[in-house]
Amino acid sequence: MTTTMTKPPADAVPEPPRRGRRRSKASRAGGTLHAGPIAYIILALFTIGSLFPLVWSAIAASRDNQRLAQTPPPLWFGGNLFDKLEVAWNDANLGEAFLNTTIVAGISAFTIVFLSTIAGFAFAKLRFRGRGALMLIVIGTMMVPPQLSIIPLYMMVAKLDWSDQLQAVILPSLVNAFGVFFMRQYLLQALPDEIIEAARVDGASSWRVIWHVVFPAARPAMAVLGMLMFVQSWNDFLWPFLVLTQNGSPTVQVAIAGLGRGYTPDQSLIMAGALLGTLPLLLVFAIFGKQIVGGIMQGAVKG
């Protein structure tokens, strides 16, 4: 008895591949990738390295000079942390220094973000004579060391009789060349020309375009720039040290610089002041960091 093999018809539909193979091919073609143990180890090492300076400041603040001078240095907390923090808070008058620095950093960051967004929009989307030359001048000012402007700034502050006043610190920081360049680069990609033209056709004035079109489109970059400028102003030391040293209410960094003075500086007290000066920045980032990162990702998806 012989069996005959039938040939499948030409229009037969081929059998689909197995589900497991399809998933593996999809994952290789750009699906979700899962990190392996090496990636977690590398991330853990980077995290430990980033947190080590802060942890070491807390360890040093909890010890005394004699223990800090020993070899090897201490690697765990002592029992004087809260006492040192209290002494640093009272000796440096950090409560008033925090208020002064918050005022200076808040006004500076807000003004820089506002003016940089408007200027960045002008350089990115408006056509006017000398735009390229002016942008080169703005970029060129970023290459000038800020120490070169200290003497003329101090002479101007002295003539205005602003010594030992907060406006002497606020005024020179209201405009930032990096902020203008940063916002220009962002708006070149994030703000299409068609949206501006549509607003013009609807009869919107220049200020209405800036308020209702530019600011919403630039919100993620404005958040990032505001955070950067706030941190920069909070950590500024040289210029506030020159103009806010007599009335007893300097900024945080200047107040910390006055800790531990003496024939033998108290290093633990200095570390305690540095730790207190860093905590507000960590608190600000802990509160607004998620919104900033989310805004960046939202802007990237829209772009």
Sequence and secondary structure as in RCSB ss.txt:
>XXXX:A:sequence
MTTTMTKPPADAVPEPPRRGRRRSKASRAGGTLHAGPIAYIILALFTIGSLFPLVWSAIAASRDNQRLAQTPPPL
WFGGNLFDKLEVAWNDANLGEAFLNTTIVAGISAFTIVFLSTIAGFAFAKLRFRGRGALMLIVIGTMMVPPQLSI
IPLYMMVAKLDWSDQLQAVILPSLVNAFGVFFMRQYLLQALPDEIIEAARVDGASSWRVIWHVVFPAARPAMAVL
GMLMFVQSWNDFLWPFLVLTQNGSPTVQVAIAGLGRGYTPDQSLIMAGALLGTLPLLLVFAIFGKQIVGGIMQGA
VKG
>XXXX:A:secstr
         TT       HHHHHHHHHHTT      HHHHHHHHHHHHHHHHHHHHHHHHHTS HHHHTSSS   
S  S HHHHHHHHHHHTTHHHHHHHHHHHHHHHHHHHHHHHHHHHHHHHH   TTHHHHHHHHHHHTTS GGGGH
HHHHHHHHHTT TTSTHHHHGGGS  HHHHHHHHHHHHHHS HHHHHHHHHTT  HHHHIIIIIHHHTHHHHHHH
HHHHHHHHHH  HHHHHHSSSSS   HHHHHHTTT SSS  HHHHHHHHHHHHHHHHHHHHHHHHHHHHHHHHHH
HH 
